[in-house]
């Protein structure tokens, strides 16, 4: 079945204006908005239906801000729920379920740089455990294929964390190394990481979307739980989560956020490869304290500063087209 997108002229002109300047796209409540870095103004792009806002998560706004993908719980007869990937297009306010996975869960969608494909995790039940594989789907015709993993000798090997390296390649974290793989499963490049890098990541992070690569391809940014001595985080359990940056060349590793905030979204690189965009909330100091609102922050790696950029906002995507 071919998914047909009907775009009206006015909407196309609006998207062209968005793409002509540096814009941050984000979600605030039931609204998809843009934020201009030049005049610091927010503009409404589209409203999301209440059922999507209340039940869905792991939102990913497409490049150009024409639609948003997300993980959608789907009730079943045999199970309470399963998860599938759906897309809501802003021009026609239409929701389309892209996957139909009765025997597995699909989650964590990420758009390719050209906005034509989605890569996502798919968890298959195997005996008493599950294996986690990466799949991709072409948005225009729903062509679904598995990203063949480089572990043909071990079908149970999980590829847990990934991001797009190009429109046809992924960079993945598996164990204590990273690999760049193409759609055939061919390993383009592989290297190890510092031993302390992925220890926390693979202890069970709350979301699979924790990894991003800088536009100059030199650095990996990722979120991982950390256990600061004498601290307890009431957002995610023992310890705190933080953003780390690892150089792909000299394998240096630095932590760039502290325990005062809990990261809630994938870190996004600015085009200059020296700043990051992410959403977070101030960490609670006790179980009785109310949850703080989620805000979007800008992190300058060179200056080692974190600045609150957009209040009451989540799932940021940075574009400069």
N, C-alpha and C positions, 0 to 999 in steps of 0.2 A: 504494500500500500504506500503510495507516494504522499508525503505530507506537503500540502500546498499552502504557501504563505501569501496572504493577500495584503499588500502594503499600500496604503493610500498616499497620495502625493504629499500632503501636509506632513504626515509622519516621517516620510523619507527626508524631507527638508529639515525637519527638526533633528533627526539623527545625523545629518550632514553637518549641521551647526555644532552639535555635541562633539563630533569627531574632529572639528577644525581647530579645537583648542584643547589644552590639557584639562581633562575632566576626571573626576573620581565618581564612579557609579556605586551606589550603596542601597541598602534596604533599611527603611525606618518604619516600623510597625507594618502596615499593609501597603506601604508606598515604596516604589522604586524611584530613586531620585538621582540627580547629578549634582556635583559640587565643583564649581569653577575655581581653580587655583589662582586665577588672575584677579577676579573681583570678589572671591569668597562668598558667592551666592549659591543657594540651593534651588534646584528646579525640579518640579514633579515630572516624571516621565510616564508612570502608569500606576494604577491601583491593582493590587492583587486580591482575588476573591477571598472571603473570610475562611473558607474551608482549607485553602492552601496555606494561609498564614498560620492557622491554628494547629495543623497536623504535620506539615512538612518541615524539612530542615536541610542543612548542607546546600544552601542556595549558591548558585554560581551564575553571575550575570555574563551574558555572551559579549564578546568584543563588538563594539558598535552599539551596544545596549538595545538590541532588537527583541531580546527574549531572555528568560531566566530558566535555568534548569535546577532541579532539586530532587531530593530523595523523598519518595512518597510512600507512606504505609498503606498496604492494600490488604483488607480483611480476606481471609480464606476460610473454607469449611473445615479443613484439617488442622489449621494453625490459627492462632489469634491474629496474626498479621505476618506479612512479608513485606519486603521493601523493593520498590521499582523506581526507575528514573523517569521523570516527566518533565515537560517543557511548557512554559506559558509564554505565548507570543503577545507582545504589547499592541501590535497593530489591530488584530482582530479579537483580542481578549479571549483566546482559545487555549485550553489545556490539552496537550497530547501526551499520552503515556507511551514512551519509547520502548520500554522493555516489558516483557511478560515472563516472569521467572517463577513458576509455581514451585519448583524444587530448590530454589536458591534465593539469596538476598542480593540485590544490587544497591550500591550506595557510593557516595563520594564522587559525584560527577565533576569533571574539570574540562573546560573548553580548550580546544586547540587554538593556537595563536590566530589562525585565520577564521575562527568561529564556525567551521564547517563540521567538526567532529567533536564528540564527547568521549573521554576515557573515564572509566569507572571501575570500581571493585565489584567482584561477584563472588560470593561465598557459597561453596558447594558443600553439602553434608557428606561426609565420608565416614562410615561406621559411627564411632562415638566422637568424632571431631569434625572440623571443617577446614577446607583449603580455600585460600584467598587468591584469586586470579584477577588479572586486569583484562578488561574488554574495551572495545571502542565501537561506537556507532556513528555512522554518517547521518547528519541531521536531515539532509534533504530526502533521502530515500530509505532511511532506517536500515541500512546495510550493517548488520551486526557481525563482528568478528572478534575473536580473542587475540589479544596481543600475546603471541607465543613467548613464553618465558624461556630464559636461557638454561633452564634446569630440566632438560629432556630426560636425564637419567634419574630424576627424582620428582615424580608427579605431585608429591605432597609439599614441595617447597613453596612457601608463600612469598609473593612479592608484595610487601605490606605498604610501602610508601612510594609515591611517584609524582612526577610532574612532567609536563611537556617540555622536551628539549628543542623540538622544532615541530613543524606540522606533520611530520611522519615518524618522529622518534620520541621515545620517553627516556627520562633518567630516573632510575629506581634506587631505593635503598633496600638492601637485603642483607640481614646479618650485620657484618662489620665492613661492608663495602658498598660502592655504588657502581651501577652499570648504565651505559647508554645502549638501548636496544631499538631495533627497527621493527616494522610490522611483521617481519618474517621470523623474529626471534634472534636474529643475528646480533652478536655483541659487537658494537662499534668501539667501545672503550670501557675499561674496567680498572678500578683502583680501590685500595683500601682506605679506611677512615681511621682516625684516632680511636683507640680502644674505648675511651669514655664517651664517644660520640653517640652511639646508638643504644647504649645500655638502657638508658631511661626510655628512649623512644619505643623500644620493643617490649617494655614492661606493661604495655596496654594503654596507649594514649586514647583520649576520648573521641578522636576523629581521625580518619585516615588521611585527611588533607593537611599535612603538616610541612610539606617540602616545597621550596621554590628555588629557582636558579636565577642568578643575576643576568641582565641583558648582555653583559660582556662575557658571560659563561665562565667567570672566574670563581664565583662563590656560590655555595649552597646555604640557604637559610632554612631552618627548621625549628619546630617546637618540640620540646621534650620535658617531661616532668623532672624536677630537681628536688632534692631533699636538703634544704638549708638547715643547718644545725640549730636546734631549739625552736623551729618554726613548724606551724601546721597551717595548711591551706584548707579552708572550708568550702572551696569551690570544687576541687577535684580529688579530695582525699589527702592522704599524707604527702607532705612536700608541696612544692610549687611548680608551676610550669614556667618555662622561659624560652626566649628565642636565642638560638645559637647561630653563629656564622662560621662556616668551615671553608677554608681555601682549598680548591681542587688541586692546586699545584704544590704548595709547600705543606699542606695538611694542618696549618695552624687553626686553632679553634678558640673563639672568643664568645663569651656570653654578653648579650647586649640589652637584656631587660632584667629587672630585679623583682623581688618578692612582693612589691607593692601592688602589682597588677596581675590578673589572670588572663592569659591570652585566649581569645574565643574564635579567631579566624585564621585562615592561611595567611602568612606574611607575603605581601606583594612588593616586588621591587619597582622603584622608580627607574625611568630610562637611564639616569646617570649612574646607576649601579652603586650609589653611595647612600641611598635612603630607602627605608622600608615603610610600607603602609600596612596596618593591621588593626583589628578591633580587639578590645579588652575591657574588663571591668576592674574597678578597684577591689582588691581582695578583702573579704570579710575577716573580721578579727574574732568572731565567735559564731556559733550556730544560731544564736538568737538575733543577730544583726541582719537587717534586711539586705537583700541582694542589691548591689549598686547597678545603675544603668550601664549598658554597653556603649562605649564610645569608640570612634576611630582615631587612631594616633599616627603620628609621623615620627619615625626614628631616624636621626642622623647618625650614621656610623662613625664618620670622621669626628664630629663634635661630641659624640656620646650623649646626645640629648634626646628626650622623648617629649613630644608636644601633642596635647590634645587638639585635634583638628576639627572633628565633626561630632557634636554631642548626640546622644541617643541614636546611634547608627551602627549598622553591622554589615558584614559580608562585602567589604570594599573591593572594587576592581579599578585599577588605574589604567587609563588609556591615553595615548598621545599620538594620534594618527593624522 
